[in-house]
Amino acid sequence: MKKYFNIIYILIPFLSVLICRILKLAQGEKNEEIVFGIMAGIILNLILSFIMLIRNK
């Protein structure tokens, strides 16, 4: 089961970049959308890791 969670941590930033590109969330160029998507992915990874940490204790 832990193997799948490692894959999720890798996929979240890619999926957030795709969603940001599709929805055009950033105001400007595609580079800004990519950076915004990566930052959103990092934040989602942090939230997921805190949830997993609390859940395991």
C-alpha positions as CSV (number, residue, x, y, z in Angstrom):
1,M,0.0,0.0,0.0
2,K,2.9,2.4,0.7
3,K,4.1,1.9,-2.8
4,Y,0.9,3.5,-4.2
5,F,1.2,6.5,-1.9
6,N,4.7,7.2,-3.2
7,I,3.3,7.2,-6.7
8,I,0.5,9.6,-5.6
9,Y,3.2,12.0,-4.2
10,I,4.8,12.1,-7.7
11,L,1.6,12.4,-9.7
12,I,0.0,15.2,-7.7
13,P,2.3,18.0,-9.1
14,F,1.8,16.7,-12.6
15,L,-1.9,16.6,-12.3
16,S,-2.1,20.0,-10.7
17,V,0.0,21.5,-13.6
18,L,-2.4,19.8,-16.1
19,I,-5.4,21.2,-14.3
20,C,-3.9,24.7,-14.2
21,R,-3.1,24.5,-17.9
22,I,-6.5,23.3,-18.8
23,L,-8.4,25.8,-16.7
24,K,-5.9,28.6,-17.3
25,L,-5.8,29.6,-13.7
26,A,-2.8,31.9,-13.9
27,Q,-3.1,35.3,-15.5
28,G,-0.5,35.3,-18.2
29,E,1.9,33.0,-20.0
30,K,2.0,29.2,-19.9
31,N,5.2,29.4,-17.8
32,E,3.2,31.1,-15.1
33,E,0.6,28.4,-15.3
34,I,3.3,25.8,-14.9
35,V,4.8,27.5,-11.9
36,F,1.4,28.0,-10.3
37,G,0.6,24.3,-10.9
38,I,3.8,23.2,-9.3
39,M,3.3,25.3,-6.3
40,A,-0.3,24.0,-5.9
41,G,1.1,20.5,-6.3
42,I,3.6,21.1,-3.5
43,I,1.0,22.5,-1.2
44,L,-1.3,19.5,-1.9
45,N,1.6,17.1,-1.2
46,L,2.3,18.8,2.1
47,I,-1.4,18.6,3.1
48,L,-1.5,14.9,2.1
49,S,1.7,14.2,4.1
50,F,0.3,15.9,7.2
51,I,-2.9,13.9,6.9
52,M,-1.0,10.6,6.5
53,L,1.2,11.6,9.5
54,I,-1.8,12.3,11.8
55,R,-3.6,9.2,10.5
56,N,-0.6,6.9,11.3
57,K,-0.3,8.2,14.9
